[in-house]
Amino acid sequence: MSTSSVKPPKGPDMRVNLCGVEFASPVLAASGTFGYGVEFEEIVSLDRIGGFITKGLSREPMAGNAAPRIIETAAGMMNAIGLQNMGVRAFVEEKLPKLRSIPGAVVITNIFGFTIEDCLQVIEILNDAPDIALYELNASCPNTSHGGMVFGTDPTLLGDLVYRCKMASKRPLIVKLSPNVTSIAHMATVAAGAGADAVSLVNTFLSLAIDIETRRPRIANITGGLSGPAIKPIAVRMVHDVANAVHIPIVGLGGITRAEDAVEFLLAGATAVQVGTASYADPRAVENIATGLRRWCLDQGVDKVTSLTRGLKT
Ligand SMILES: Cc1cc2nc3c(=O)[nH]c(=O)nc-3n(C[C@H](O)[C@H](O)[C@H](O)COP(=O)(O)O)c2cc1C
C-alpha cells in the first residue's frame, strides 16, 4: 500500500509525488465516478493507475436526491446525486479491508459534511483506519442545500473549514474547490493559507436543463452539476489561474477523456489529474488515459512526467 517503494519503470518516469505520497502515475480516478474502488477491481488494473478517490463519505449514510438525478447533455453530463453514500463507518468496515487486499490500490478518501463538525467526525474515524494515502475534502458539491458548495464559495467559511480539518487530520489534506466562484485563485489562496496541503479543481458547474415539452427541469433537484468535455477549457484556465496564485500542488480535473487532455492540465500547472465522467462512457477510461499518457511521453521524448507541470509557455 505504501507508495514510497514504487520502482522506476523502464521508459518515461511517470511517478509523481503529491504531499509526500508517491504515485506510480499522475492519473487518478475522480470521486463519485469510481464507486469505492472495489467495484472496478475486475475492470481496471488498479496498479496501472495512480490511485482513486472514493465517493464522498459522510458521517451517516445518505440516500441522496430524488430521481431523475443524472442526465446526458450535448457535451457531458449533469448530475444531482446529492452525495448518496454508505457512510464513513460502513466504508471502513466493509470496503477498506477488501481494498487493502488489492495490489497497487492507492486510496484517497473524499470527505463530505453538512457542517464543520460533521467533517471533523468523518476525519476522526478515517484517522484510525489503515492504508489511506490522503484525504480530499469536498468543499464544493453543488447538489446539497447546505454544506458542500456553501463552504467553497464563502472565503471565511472555507478558511475555517480547512483550518479545522487540517488540524484534525493525521494525513495530508487536499481541498477540492468549487468552480462556481468569481475568483477560484482567491479561494485557492484562502485554502493554502488555512493549511491545505494541495488543492483539487474543479468540481462540477452549477447548471439547469429544461424539458421544453413539460416545461419542467430535467433533474428533480432542479439544478445539477455539469461535468465532462464541455467544462474542460474552463477547468484548464482555472488550473492556470490557481498555479499563478499558490505554490502548493494542484490536482486538475474536468472533462478529461484522453491522454492529451491530461497533458493540458499538467502544462497549466497540475501535478496530477483526475478522470471522472469519462468512466461512465468507458469504465476503463482511467487506465487507458494513464497508459496513453505514458505512451505520449515516450513518443514525445519526455523522460519525466513531472517536467510537464507548469510547462505552459505564454
Ligand atoms: C455522478 C457524479 C458524482 C460525483 N460525486 C462526487 C463526490 O461525491 N465528491 C466530489 O468531490 N466530487 C464528486 N463529483 C465530481 C467529480 O469528481 C469531478 O470533480 C467532476 O465531475 C468534473 O470532472 P469530470 O468532468 O472528469 O467528470 C461527482 C461527479 C459526478 C459526475
The ligand as a Gaussian input file, in Angstrom:
#p B3LYP/6-31G(d) Opt

LIG

0 1
 C      -22.155000      11.276000     -10.803000
 C      -21.114000      12.140000     -10.161000
 C      -20.907000      12.062000      -8.780000
 C      -19.935000      12.858000      -8.162000
 N      -19.730000      12.752000      -6.814000
 C      -18.735000      13.482000      -6.225000
 C      -18.462000      13.331000      -4.834000
 O      -19.067000      12.530000      -4.124000
 N      -17.471000      14.114000      -4.290000
 C      -16.752000      15.005000      -5.049000
 O      -15.864000      15.684000      -4.521000
 N      -16.983000      15.136000      -6.379000
 C      -17.954000      14.411000      -6.976000
 N      -18.175000      14.528000      -8.326000
 C      -17.385000      15.491000      -9.115000
 C      -16.264000      14.803000      -9.884000
 O      -15.349000      14.173000      -9.009000
 C      -15.499000      15.822000     -10.767000
 O      -14.990000      16.858000      -9.945000
 C      -16.357000      16.444000     -11.857000
 O      -17.278000      15.529000     -12.392000
 C      -15.505000      17.032000     -13.006000
 O      -14.681000      16.054000     -13.607000
 P      -15.133000      15.230000     -14.939000
 O      -15.572000      16.246000     -15.956000
 O      -13.918000      14.455000     -15.348000
 O      -16.267000      14.361000     -14.520000
 C      -19.145000      13.750000      -8.953000
 C      -19.361000      13.813000     -10.342000
 C      -20.308000      13.019000     -10.947000
 C      -20.484000      13.113000     -12.455000

